[in-house]
Amino acid sequence: MIDKLPPIDVAGRLARVRGDFVAKGCDGMVVTSRSNVRWCTGFAGSFGQLVLTADSAVLFTDSRYRERAIKELQHAGSEAEVVLTTDMVADASSRLASCGSVGFEADHITWAESREWTAALEGDPVATKLIVAQLRSVKDEAELARMKAAARVVDEALAAVAGLLQVGTTEAQLALALDDGIRARGAVGPAYETIVAAGPNSALPHASPSRRAFEAGDLVVIDVGAEVDGYRSDMTRTFVIGECSPKAREIVTVVAEAQAAGVAAVRAGIEAGAIDEACRSIITAAGFGESFSHGTGHGVGLDIHELPAVRRANTDILQPGQVITVEPGIYLPGFGGVRIEDSVVVTESGCDPLTHSPKIAL
């Protein structure tokens, strides 16, 4: 089960958001992303938008969250006022009347919503991107405690189902057992749809579990994460059912080497793209470059995919406290695939792994 977690403290976060939107020429900002609202205020409900000006912060939600919103904001140390509304745009726009320009999260607002806001505002709407996302890419100790717990849950759940890695078990059966094990250990549930892909299906990076039963010689890719108090873990391991063929052994060996090189390359102060290059160069040199079809990794936190993107030529500089995945793979259509993934915390001198499940040994 999950140990007691330290409280989330959001005090000071709104001041950092204000500093960033002012630097982009805005007098106010509307935060609409659920994850961004939660990071800013501590509110985890499904309906809420945060309206910020230079001297005010208001969380608009509805009557379903009357008590919960107040309690969650107080518990997290948020300075925001809670206002209940039945007309978000009309009520929120009145708080922005003195703003000459208002920033909106361009990645999290629909076309219809943008038109409605434009009609309601006296000032000019400004499309902003990644203001909150960049700030929340660096985790504090309370956030890391939740991510460590989520990673530990996955390590334990995977170990508990090891006996199902045998001929006759179906992908769906193993995925269900993992999901049940994650919940039984105190997590909210899986961090995303658990992937169990065997044989030819393992060549599909994001395959959904099917009724296909494991066969002798199958490669089995298991990509699994857990959610603990909103924060997520992400891990992939590859297994072989029975005897490993020479072809499977080759790609397992190459991916394992590439993944180890990628993890070894992680440290604060380098470009995210350098991690991708460390992995990709090994896979390419082995002749499988065209079979590594996705980026090497991504940030993890309240969302399963966050900043920074660990992909080719990304010049974003890694910072201490960011959590990223390192997950190279080789996928051979009609045969199978291999992916090995760990989530790691970036440090000044390297990284600390969150996921510890044993990797494939041949």
Contacts in CASP RR format, 6 or more apart in sequence:
PFRMAT RR
TARGET T0000
AUTHOR 0000-0000-0000
METHOD contacts of the structure
MODEL  1
MIDKLPPIDVAGRLARVRGDFVAKGCDGMVVTSRSNVRWCTGFAGSFGQL
VLTADSAVLFTDSRYRERAIKELQHAGSEAEVVLTTDMVADASSRLASCG
SVGFEADHITWAESREWTAALEGDPVATKLIVAQLRSVKDEAELARMKAA
ARVVDEALAAVAGLLQVGTTEAQLALALDDGIRARGAVGPAYETIVAAGP
NSALPHASPSRRAFEAGDLVVIDVGAEVDGYRSDMTRTFVIGECSPKARE
IVTVVAEAQAAGVAAVRAGIEAGAIDEACRSIITAAGFGESFSHGTGHGV
GLDIHELPAVRRANTDILQPGQVITVEPGIYLPGFGGVRIEDSVVVTESG
CDPLTHSPKIAL
1 185 0 8 1.000
1 186 0 8 1.000
2 149 0 8 1.000
2 153 0 8 1.000
2 185 0 8 1.000
2 186 0 8 1.000
2 187 0 8 1.000
2 228 0 8 1.000
3 149 0 8 1.000
5 142 0 8 1.000
5 145 0 8 1.000
5 146 0 8 1.000
5 149 0 8 1.000
5 228 0 8 1.000
5 229 0 8 1.000
6 141 0 8 1.000
6 142 0 8 1.000
6 145 0 8 1.000
7 75 0 8 1.000
7 76 0 8 1.000
7 142 0 8 1.000
8 42 0 8 1.000
8 75 0 8 1.000
8 76 0 8 1.000
8 142 0 8 1.000
8 143 0 8 1.000
8 229 0 8 1.000
9 76 0 8 1.000
9 77 0 8 1.000
9 140 0 8 1.000
9 142 0 8 1.000
10 39 0 8 1.000
10 40 0 8 1.000
10 41 0 8 1.000
10 42 0 8 1.000
10 76 0 8 1.000
10 77 0 8 1.000
10 78 0 8 1.000
11 77 0 8 1.000
11 78 0 8 1.000
11 79 0 8 1.000
13 39 0 8 1.000
13 40 0 8 1.000
13 135 0 8 1.000
14 40 0 8 1.000
14 52 0 8 1.000
14 57 0 8 1.000
14 78 0 8 1.000
14 79 0 8 1.000
14 80 0 8 1.000
16 135 0 8 1.000
17 29 0 8 1.000
17 31 0 8 1.000
17 40 0 8 1.000
17 52 0 8 1.000
17 131 0 8 1.000
17 132 0 8 1.000
17 135 0 8 1.000
18 29 0 8 1.000
18 52 0 8 1.000
18 54 0 8 1.000
20 131 0 8 1.000
20 134 0 8 1.000
20 135 0 8 1.000
21 28 0 8 1.000
21 29 0 8 1.000
21 52 0 8 1.000
21 103 0 8 1.000
21 128 0 8 1.000
21 131 0 8 1.000
22 54 0 8 1.000
24 103 0 8 1.000
24 126 0 8 1.000
24 128 0 8 1.000
24 131 0 8 1.000
25 101 0 8 1.000
25 126 0 8 1.000
26 99 0 8 1.000
26 101 0 8 1.000
26 102 0 8 1.000
26 103 0 8 1.000
26 126 0 8 1.000
26 128 0 8 1.000
27 53 0 8 1.000
27 54 0 8 1.000
27 98 0 8 1.000
27 99 0 8 1.000
27 100 0 8 1.000
27 101 0 8 1.000
27 102 0 8 1.000
28 51 0 8 1.000
28 52 0 8 1.000
28 53 0 8 1.000
28 54 0 8 1.000
28 96 0 8 1.000
28 99 0 8 1.000
28 101 0 8 1.000
28 102 0 8 1.000
28 103 0 8 1.000
29 51 0 8 1.000
29 52 0 8 1.000
29 102 0 8 1.000
29 103 0 8 1.000
29 104 0 8 1.000
29 128 0 8 1.000
29 131 0 8 1.000
30 49 0 8 1.000
30 50 0 8 1.000
30 51 0 8 1.000
30 52 0 8 1.000
30 92 0 8 1.000
30 96 0 8 1.000
30 102 0 8 1.000
30 103 0 8 1.000
30 104 0 8 1.000
30 105 0 8 1.000
30 117 0 8 1.000
31 37 0 8 1.000
31 40 0 8 1.000
31 49 0 8 1.000
31 50 0 8 1.000
31 51 0 8 1.000
31 52 0 8 1.000
31 105 0 8 1.000
31 132 0 8 1.000
32 49 0 8 1.000
32 104 0 8 1.000
32 105 0 8 1.000
32 108 0 8 1.000
32 109 0 8 1.000
32 113 0 8 1.000
33 105 0 8 1.000
33 107 0 8 1.000
33 108 0 8 1.000
33 132 0 8 1.000
33 133 0 8 1.000
34 45 0 8 1.000
34 46 0 8 1.000
34 48 0 8 1.000
35 136 0 8 1.000
35 302 0 8 1.000
35 303 0 8 1.000
36 50 0 8 1.000
36 105 0 8 1.000
36 108 0 8 1.000
36 132 0 8 1.000
36 133 0 8 1.000
36 136 0 8 1.000
37 43 0 8 1.000
37 48 0 8 1.000
37 49 0 8 1.000
37 50 0 8 1.000
37 59 0 8 1.000
38 44 0 8 1.000
38 45 0 8 1.000
38 230 0 8 1.000
38 302 0 8 1.000
39 132 0 8 1.000
39 135 0 8 1.000
39 136 0 8 1.000
39 302 0 8 1.000
40 50 0 8 1.000
40 78 0 8 1.000
40 80 0 8 1.000
40 132 0 8 1.000
41 50 0 8 1.000
41 57 0 8 1.000
41 59 0 8 1.000
41 72 0 8 1.000
41 73 0 8 1.000
41 76 0 8 1.000
41 78 0 8 1.000
41 80 0 8 1.000
42 72 0 8 1.000
42 73 0 8 1.000
42 75 0 8 1.000
42 76 0 8 1.000
42 78 0 8 1.000
43 59 0 8 1.000
43 61 0 8 1.000
43 65 0 8 1.000
43 69 0 8 1.000
43 72 0 8 1.000
43 73 0 8 1.000
43 78 0 8 1.000
44 72 0 8 1.000
44 230 0 8 1.000
45 61 0 8 1.000
45 65 0 8 1.000
45 68 0 8 1.000
45 69 0 8 1.000
45 72 0 8 1.000
47 61 0 8 1.000
47 62 0 8 1.000
47 64 0 8 1.000
47 65 0 8 1.000
48 59 0 8 1.000
48 60 0 8 1.000
48 61 0 8 1.000
48 62 0 8 1.000
48 65 0 8 1.000
48 88 0 8 1.000
49 59 0 8 1.000
49 60 0 8 1.000
49 88 0 8 1.000
49 92 0 8 1.000
50 57 0 8 1.000
50 58 0 8 1.000
50 59 0 8 1.000
50 60 0 8 1.000
50 80 0 8 1.000
51 57 0 8 1.000
51 58 0 8 1.000
51 60 0 8 1.000
51 92 0 8 1.000
51 95 0 8 1.000
51 96 0 8 1.000
53 95 0 8 1.000
53 96 0 8 1.000
53 98 0 8 1.000
53 99 0 8 1.000
56 81 0 8 1.000
56 95 0 8 1.000
57 78 0 8 1.000
57 79 0 8 1.000
57 80 0 8 1.000
57 81 0 8 1.000
58 80 0 8 1.000
58 81 0 8 1.000
58 82 0 8 1.000
58 83 0 8 1.000
58 92 0 8 1.000
58 95 0 8 1.000
59 69 0 8 1.000
59 73 0 8 1.000
59 78 0 8 1.000
59 80 0 8 1.000
59 81 0 8 1.000
59 82 0 8 1.000
59 83 0 8 1.000
60 83 0 8 1.000
60 84 0 8 1.000
60 85 0 8 1.000
60 88 0 8 1.000
60 91 0 8 1.000
60 92 0 8 1.000
61 69 0 8 1.000
61 82 0 8 1.000
61 83 0 8 1.000
61 84 0 8 1.000
61 85 0 8 1.000
62 84 0 8 1.000
62 85 0 8 1.000
62 86 0 8 1.000
63 84 0 8 1.000
66 84 0 8 1.000
69 82 0 8 1.000
70 82 0 8 1.000
73 80 0 8 1.000
73 82 0 8 1.000
83 91 0 8 1.000
85 91 0 8 1.000
85 92 0 8 1.000
89 113 0 8 1.000
89 116 0 8 1.000
89 117 0 8 1.000
89 120 0 8 1.000
90 120 0 8 1.000
93 117 0 8 1.000
93 120 0 8 1.000
93 121 0 8 1.000
96 102 0 8 1.000
96 121 0 8 1.000
96 122 0 8 1.000
96 123 0 8 1.000
97 122 0 8 1.000
99 121 0 8 1.000
99 123 0 8 1.000
100 122 0 8 1.000
100 123 0 8 1.000
100 124 0 8 1.000
101 123 0 8 1.000
101 124 0 8 1.000
101 125 0 8 1.000
101 126 0 8 1.000
102 117 0 8 1.000
102 121 0 8 1.000
102 123 0 8 1.000
102 124 0 8 1.000
102 125 0 8 1.000
102 126 0 8 1.000
103 125 0 8 1.000
103 126 0 8 1.000
103 127 0 8 1.000
103 128 0 8 1.000
104 114 0 8 1.000
104 117 0 8 1.000
104 125 0 8 1.000
104 126 0 8 1.000
104 127 0 8 1.000
104 128 0 8 1.000
105 128 0 8 1.000
105 129 0 8 1.000
105 131 0 8 1.000
105 132 0 8 1.000
106 127 0 8 1.000
106 128 0 8 1.000
106 129 0 8 1.000
107 129 0 8 1.000
107 130 0 8 1.000
109 117 0 8 1.000
114 125 0 8 1.000
117 125 0 8 1.000
118 125 0 8 1.000
130 307 0 8 1.000
133 306 0 8 1.000
133 307 0 8 1.000
134 307 0 8 1.000
136 301 0 8 1.000
136 302 0 8 1.000
136 306 0 8 1.000
137 299 0 8 1.000
137 306 0 8 1.000
137 307 0 8 1.000
137 308 0 8 1.000
137 319 0 8 1.000
137 322 0 8 1.000
138 319 0 8 1.000
138 320 0 8 1.000
138 321 0 8 1.000
138 322 0 8 1.000
139 147 0 8 1.000
139 301 0 8 1.000
139 321 0 8 1.000
139 322 0 8 1.000
139 323 0 8 1.000
139 345 0 8 1.000
143 231 0 8 1.000
143 301 0 8 1.000
144 321 0 8 1.000
144 323 0 8 1.000
144 345 0 8 1.000
146 228 0 8 1.000
146 229 0 8 1.000
146 230 0 8 1.000
146 231 0 8 1.000
147 228 0 8 1.000
147 231 0 8 1.000
147 232 0 8 1.000
147 233 0 8 1.000
147 300 0 8 1.000
147 301 0 8 1.000
147 323 0 8 1.000
147 343 0 8 1.000
147 354 0 8 1.000
148 354 0 8 1.000
149 228 0 8 1.000
150 187 0 8 1.000
150 191 0 8 1.000
150 225 0 8 1.000
150 226 0 8 1.000
150 227 0 8 1.000
150 228 0 8 1.000
150 231 0 8 1.000
150 232 0 8 1.000
150 233 0 8 1.000
151 226 0 8 1.000
151 233 0 8 1.000
151 235 0 8 1.000
151 343 0 8 1.000
151 354 0 8 1.000
151 355 0 8 1.000
151 356 0 8 1.000
153 182 0 8 1.000
153 185 0 8 1.000
153 186 0 8 1.000
153 187 0 8 1.000
153 226 0 8 1.000
153 228 0 8 1.000
153 233 0 8 1.000
154 182 0 8 1.000
154 224 0 8 1.000
154 225 0 8 1.000
154 226 0 8 1.000
154 233 0 8 1.000
154 235 0 8 1.000
154 355 0 8 1.000
154 357 0 8 1.000
155 235 0 8 1.000
155 355 0 8 1.000
155 356 0 8 1.000
155 357 0 8 1.000
156 185 0 8 1.000
157 178 0 8 1.000
157 181 0 8 1.000
157 182 0 8 1.000
157 184 0 8 1.000
157 185 0 8 1.000
157 224 0 8 1.000
157 226 0 8 1.000
158 178 0 8 1.000
158 222 0 8 1.000
158 224 0 8 1.000
158 235 0 8 1.000
158 237 0 8 1.000
158 357 0 8 1.000
159 357 0 8 1.000
160 177 0 8 1.000
160 181 0 8 1.000
161 174 0 8 1.000
161 177 0 8 1.000
161 178 0 8 1.000
161 181 0 8 1.000
164 173 0 8 1.000
164 174 0 8 1.000
164 177 0 8 1.000
165 174 0 8 1.000
165 214 0 8 1.000
165 220 0 8 1.000
165 239 0 8 1.000
165 241 0 8 1.000
166 214 0 8 1.000
166 241 0 8 1.000
167 213 0 8 1.000
167 214 0 8 1.000
167 215 0 8 1.000
167 216 0 8 1.000
167 241 0 8 1.000
167 242 0 8 1.000
168 213 0 8 1.000
168 214 0 8 1.000
168 215 0 8 1.000
169 213 0 8 1.000
169 214 0 8 1.000
170 209 0 8 1.000
170 210 0 8 1.000
170 211 0 8 1.000
170 212 0 8 1.000
170 213 0 8 1.000
170 214 0 8 1.000
171 196 0 8 1.000
171 197 0 8 1.000
171 198 0 8 1.000
171 201 0 8 1.000
171 209 0 8 1.000
171 210 0 8 1.000
171 211 0 8 1.000
171 212 0 8 1.000
171 214 0 8 1.000
172 196 0 8 1.000
172 209 0 8 1.000
172 210 0 8 1.000
172 211 0 8 1.000
174 196 0 8 1.000
174 209 0 8 1.000
174 222 0 8 1.000
175 194 0 8 1.000
175 195 0 8 1.000
175 196 0 8 1.000
175 209 0 8 1.000
178 190 0 8 1.000
178 194 0 8 1.000
178 196 0 8 1.000
178 222 0 8 1.000
178 224 0 8 1.000
179 189 0 8 1.000
179 190 0 8 1.000
179 194 0 8 1.000
182 189 0 8 1.000
182 190 0 8 1.000
182 224 0 8 1.000
182 225 0 8 1.000
182 226 0 8 1.000
183 189 0 8 1.000
185 226 0 8 1.000
186 228 0 8 1.000
187 226 0 8 1.000
187 227 0 8 1.000
187 228 0 8 1.000
188 226 0 8 1.000
188 227 0 8 1.000
188 228 0 8 1.000
188 229 0 8 1.000
188 230 0 8 1.000
189 226 0 8 1.000
189 227 0 8 1.000
190 224 0 8 1.000
190 225 0 8 1.000
190 226 0 8 1.000
190 227 0 8 1.000
191 225 0 8 1.000
191 226 0 8 1.000
191 227 0 8 1.000
191 232 0 8 1.000
191 233 0 8 1.000
191 234 0 8 1.000
191 304 0 8 1.000
192 225 0 8 1.000
192 232 0 8 1.000
192 234 0 8 1.000
192 304 0 8 1.000
193 208 0 8 1.000
194 209 0 8 1.000
194 222 0 8 1.000
194 223 0 8 1.000
194 224 0 8 1.000
194 225 0 8 1.000
195 206 0 8 1.000
195 207 0 8 1.000
195 208 0 8 1.000
195 209 0 8 1.000
195 221 0 8 1.000
195 222 0 8 1.000
195 223 0 8 1.000
195 224 0 8 1.000
195 236 0 8 1.000
196 209 0 8 1.000
196 220 0 8 1.000
196 221 0 8 1.000
196 222 0 8 1.000
197 204 0 8 1.000
197 207 0 8 1.000
197 209 0 8 1.000
197 220 0 8 1.000
197 221 0 8 1.000
198 212 0 8 1.000
198 214 0 8 1.000
198 215 0 8 1.000
198 218 0 8 1.000
198 219 0 8 1.000
198 220 0 8 1.000
198 221 0 8 1.000
198 241 0 8 1.000
199 212 0 8 1.000
199 215 0 8 1.000
199 217 0 8 1.000
199 218 0 8 1.000
199 219 0 8 1.000
199 220 0 8 1.000
199 335 0 8 1.000
199 336 0 8 1.000
199 337 0 8 1.000
200 333 0 8 1.000
200 334 0 8 1.000
200 335 0 8 1.000
200 336 0 8 1.000
201 207 0 8 1.000
201 210 0 8 1.000
201 212 0 8 1.000
201 336 0 8 1.000
202 218 0 8 1.000
202 219 0 8 1.000
202 220 0 8 1.000
202 221 0 8 1.000
202 238 0 8 1.000
202 331 0 8 1.000
202 336 0 8 1.000
202 337 0 8 1.000
202 338 0 8 1.000
203 331 0 8 1.000
203 332 0 8 1.000
203 333 0 8 1.000
203 334 0 8 1.000
203 335 0 8 1.000
203 336 0 8 1.000
203 337 0 8 1.000
204 331 0 8 1.000
205 293 0 8 1.000
205 294 0 8 1.000
205 329 0 8 1.000
205 331 0 8 1.000
205 339 0 8 1.000
207 221 0 8 1.000
214 220 0 8 1.000
214 241 0 8 1.000
215 241 0 8 1.000
216 241 0 8 1.000
216 242 0 8 1.000
216 243 0 8 1.000
217 240 0 8 1.000
217 241 0 8 1.000
217 242 0 8 1.000
217 243 0 8 1.000
217 244 0 8 1.000
217 245 0 8 1.000
217 248 0 8 1.000
218 240 0 8 1.000
218 241 0 8 1.000
219 238 0 8 1.000
219 239 0 8 1.000
219 240 0 8 1.000
219 248 0 8 1.000
219 252 0 8 1.000
219 336 0 8 1.000
219 337 0 8 1.000
219 338 0 8 1.000
220 238 0 8 1.000
220 239 0 8 1.000
220 240 0 8 1.000
220 241 0 8 1.000
221 236 0 8 1.000
221 237 0 8 1.000
221 238 0 8 1.000
221 337 0 8 1.000
221 338 0 8 1.000
221 339 0 8 1.000
222 236 0 8 1.000
222 237 0 8 1.000
222 238 0 8 1.000
222 239 0 8 1.000
223 234 0 8 1.000
223 235 0 8 1.000
223 236 0 8 1.000
223 339 0 8 1.000
223 341 0 8 1.000
224 235 0 8 1.000
224 236 0 8 1.000
225 232 0 8 1.000
225 233 0 8 1.000
225 234 0 8 1.000
225 235 0 8 1.000
226 232 0 8 1.000
226 233 0 8 1.000
230 302 0 8 1.000
231 301 0 8 1.000
231 302 0 8 1.000
232 300 0 8 1.000
232 301 0 8 1.000
232 302 0 8 1.000
232 303 0 8 1.000
232 304 0 8 1.000
233 300 0 8 1.000
233 343 0 8 1.000
233 354 0 8 1.000
233 355 0 8 1.000
234 300 0 8 1.000
234 304 0 8 1.000
234 325 0 8 1.000
234 327 0 8 1.000
234 341 0 8 1.000
234 343 0 8 1.000
234 355 0 8 1.000
235 341 0 8 1.000
235 342 0 8 1.000
235 343 0 8 1.000
235 355 0 8 1.000
235 357 0 8 1.000
236 327 0 8 1.000
236 339 0 8 1.000
236 340 0 8 1.000
236 341 0 8 1.000
237 340 0 8 1.000
237 341 0 8 1.000
237 357 0 8 1.000
237 358 0 8 1.000
237 359 0 8 1.000
237 360 0 8 1.000
238 252 0 8 1.000
238 255 0 8 1.000
238 337 0 8 1.000
238 338 0 8 1.000
238 339 0 8 1.000
238 340 0 8 1.000
238 360 0 8 1.000
239 360 0 8 1.000
240 248 0 8 1.000
240 252 0 8 1.000
240 360 0 8 1.000
240 362 0 8 1.000
244 252 0 8 1.000
244 362 0 8 1.000
247 332 0 8 1.000
247 335 0 8 1.000
248 336 0 8 1.000
248 338 0 8 1.000
249 362 0 8 1.000
250 286 0 8 1.000
251 288 0 8 1.000
251 330 0 8 1.000
251 332 0 8 1.000
251 337 0 8 1.000
251 338 0 8 1.000
252 338 0 8 1.000
252 360 0 8 1.000
252 362 0 8 1.000
253 362 0 8 1.000
254 282 0 8 1.000
254 283 0 8 1.000
254 286 0 8 1.000
254 288 0 8 1.000
254 330 0 8 1.000
255 283 0 8 1.000
255 328 0 8 1.000
255 329 0 8 1.000
255 330 0 8 1.000
255 338 0 8 1.000
255 339 0 8 1.000
255 340 0 8 1.000
256 340 0 8 1.000
256 359 0 8 1.000
256 360 0 8 1.000
257 282 0 8 1.000
258 278 0 8 1.000
258 279 0 8 1.000
258 280 0 8 1.000
258 282 0 8 1.000
258 283 0 8 1.000
258 328 0 8 1.000
258 329 0 8 1.000
259 279 0 8 1.000
259 326 0 8 1.000
259 327 0 8 1.000
259 328 0 8 1.000
259 340 0 8 1.000
259 341 0 8 1.000
259 342 0 8 1.000
261 278 0 8 1.000
261 279 0 8 1.000
261 282 0 8 1.000
262 275 0 8 1.000
262 278 0 8 1.000
262 279 0 8 1.000
262 296 0 8 1.000
262 326 0 8 1.000
262 328 0 8 1.000
263 326 0 8 1.000
263 342 0 8 1.000
263 344 0 8 1.000
263 351 0 8 1.000
263 353 0 8 1.000
264 278 0 8 1.000
265 274 0 8 1.000
265 275 0 8 1.000
265 278 0 8 1.000
266 275 0 8 1.000
266 318 0 8 1.000
266 324 0 8 1.000
266 326 0 8 1.000
266 344 0 8 1.000
266 346 0 8 1.000
266 350 0 8 1.000
266 351 0 8 1.000
267 318 0 8 1.000
267 346 0 8 1.000
267 347 0 8 1.000
267 348 0 8 1.000
267 349 0 8 1.000
267 350 0 8 1.000
267 351 0 8 1.000
268 317 0 8 1.000
268 318 0 8 1.000
268 319 0 8 1.000
268 320 0 8 1.000
268 346 0 8 1.000
268 347 0 8 1.000
268 348 0 8 1.000
268 350 0 8 1.000
269 317 0 8 1.000
269 318 0 8 1.000
269 319 0 8 1.000
270 317 0 8 1.000
270 318 0 8 1.000
271 314 0 8 1.000
271 315 0 8 1.000
271 316 0 8 1.000
271 317 0 8 1.000
271 318 0 8 1.000
272 308 0 8 1.000
272 309 0 8 1.000
272 310 0 8 1.000
272 311 0 8 1.000
272 314 0 8 1.000
272 315 0 8 1.000
272 316 0 8 1.000
272 317 0 8 1.000
272 318 0 8 1.000
272 324 0 8 1.000
273 296 0 8 1.000
273 310 0 8 1.000
273 311 0 8 1.000
273 312 0 8 1.000
273 313 0 8 1.000
273 314 0 8 1.000
273 315 0 8 1.000
275 296 0 8 1.000
275 297 0 8 1.000
275 310 0 8 1.000
275 318 0 8 1.000
275 324 0 8 1.000
275 326 0 8 1.000
276 295 0 8 1.000
276 296 0 8 1.000
276 297 0 8 1.000
276 310 0 8 1.000
276 311 0 8 1.000
276 312 0 8 1.000
276 314 0 8 1.000
277 312 0 8 1.000
279 292 0 8 1.000
279 296 0 8 1.000
279 326 0 8 1.000
279 328 0 8 1.000
280 289 0 8 1.000
280 292 0 8 1.000
280 296 0 8 1.000
280 312 0 8 1.000
280 328 0 8 1.000
283 289 0 8 1.000
283 291 0 8 1.000
283 292 0 8 1.000
283 328 0 8 1.000
283 329 0 8 1.000
283 330 0 8 1.000
284 292 0 8 1.000
288 330 0 8 1.000
291 329 0 8 1.000
291 330 0 8 1.000
291 331 0 8 1.000
291 332 0 8 1.000
292 328 0 8 1.000
292 329 0 8 1.000
292 330 0 8 1.000
292 331 0 8 1.000
293 331 0 8 1.000
294 329 0 8 1.000
295 309 0 8 1.000
295 310 0 8 1.000
295 311 0 8 1.000
295 312 0 8 1.000
296 310 0 8 1.000
296 311 0 8 1.000
296 326 0 8 1.000
296 327 0 8 1.000
296 328 0 8 1.000
297 309 0 8 1.000
297 310 0 8 1.000
297 311 0 8 1.000
297 324 0 8 1.000
297 325 0 8 1.000
297 326 0 8 1.000
297 327 0 8 1.000
297 341 0 8 1.000
298 305 0 8 1.000
298 306 0 8 1.000
298 308 0 8 1.000
298 309 0 8 1.000
298 310 0 8 1.000
298 324 0 8 1.000
298 325 0 8 1.000
299 305 0 8 1.000
299 306 0 8 1.000
299 307 0 8 1.000
299 308 0 8 1.000
299 309 0 8 1.000
299 310 0 8 1.000
299 322 0 8 1.000
299 323 0 8 1.000
299 324 0 8 1.000
299 325 0 8 1.000
300 306 0 8 1.000
300 323 0 8 1.000
300 324 0 8 1.000
300 325 0 8 1.000
300 343 0 8 1.000
301 323 0 8 1.000
307 316 0 8 1.000
308 314 0 8 1.000
308 316 0 8 1.000
308 318 0 8 1.000
308 322 0 8 1.000
308 324 0 8 1.000
309 316 0 8 1.000
310 324 0 8 1.000
310 325 0 8 1.000
310 326 0 8 1.000
318 324 0 8 1.000
318 346 0 8 1.000
319 346 0 8 1.000
320 346 0 8 1.000
320 347 0 8 1.000
320 348 0 8 1.000
321 345 0 8 1.000
321 346 0 8 1.000
321 347 0 8 1.000
322 345 0 8 1.000
322 346 0 8 1.000
323 343 0 8 1.000
323 344 0 8 1.000
323 345 0 8 1.000
323 346 0 8 1.000
323 354 0 8 1.000
324 343 0 8 1.000
324 344 0 8 1.000
324 346 0 8 1.000
325 341 0 8 1.000
325 342 0 8 1.000
325 343 0 8 1.000
325 344 0 8 1.000
326 341 0 8 1.000
326 342 0 8 1.000
326 344 0 8 1.000
327 339 0 8 1.000
327 340 0 8 1.000
327 341 0 8 1.000
327 342 0 8 1.000
328 339 0 8 1.000
328 340 0 8 1.000
329 337 0 8 1.000
329 338 0 8 1.000
329 339 0 8 1.000
329 340 0 8 1.000
330 337 0 8 1.000
330 338 0 8 1.000
331 337 0 8 1.000
331 338 0 8 1.000
340 359 0 8 1.000
340 360 0 8 1.000
341 355 0 8 1.000
342 353 0 8 1.000
342 354 0 8 1.000
342 355 0 8 1.000
343 353 0 8 1.000
343 354 0 8 1.000
343 355 0 8 1.000
344 351 0 8 1.000
344 352 0 8 1.000
344 353 0 8 1.000
344 354 0 8 1.000
345 351 0 8 1.000
345 352 0 8 1.000
345 353 0 8 1.000
345 354 0 8 1.000
END
